[in-house]
């Protein structure tokens, strides 16, 4: 199995620091509690709370306590993903996303700070998937709260608000970036090339011992290396350092400056890999295979390997 153990990860890595913004910083992929406190109430900042059942939360959790001024949108049910050609979890039509985002009070000049629960890599995948969606739509003023709401609420003195904030709808217009999205044809063309294929699923799914319920066949894409999603964060929802991520990818033979396509089952965990490569390590040649293994396994002409 070509993956570092979780124990090794915890021993070698610290949380990401270089990519995390402080209270005075510009737009960075990751922000911390100090940045949040400095930007609460700022008219150009929208705290987007997307907590959902992947982190053991819901709309009720938001109503019980959230960052002051934050608006709520359940990642799993609000329309961030849709079923396309029978494959779940895909990018919805651009027009639908523009409407969803605008109705949350987000305009093209808004700095969006995404807030997940912060309890696991699975949960933080909600944040990276929404972040990637904004980037695909051409919106660069977007960040993720490192450690999620749990990290913010754990610090004494951080203000918490209850109830519901009703956003004032705004106009949001996308400028779609196809270079961030891969489909099965792109992956097929990458087979046997120098393009790195990163399987972000747990080892048992990578090996073919287990499979997603919607997958038609077990296994992985030939030539893919396993980078389990659980190794991208530590302490639940904090991203590991750039040095740690670089060490992980080098361990499985992946260069951090070349063509790379991350995938999983339905494009959720895949965005963790893309975020690590593109946003923390700066590899702008990274893409996400949106359909991932559910799409790939349904196409009988496409090869699958078990490890």
Buried (B, 14 or more C-beta within 10 A) or exposed (E): EBBBEEEBBBEBBEBBBEBBBEEEBEEBBBBBBBBBBBBBEEEEBBBBBBBBBBBEBBBEBBEEEBBBBBBBBBBBEBBBBBEBEEBBBBBBEBEEBBBBBBBBBBBBEBBBBBBBBBBBBBBBBBBBBBBBBBBBBBBEBBBBBBBBBBBBBEEEEBEEBEEEBEBEBBEBEBEEEEEBBBBBEBBBEBBEEEBBBBBBBBBEBBBBEEBBEBBBBBBBBEBBBBBBBBBBBBEBBBBBBBBBBBBBBEBBEBBBEEBBBBBBBBBBBBBBBBBBBBBBBBBEBBBBBBBBBBBBBBBEEBEBEEB
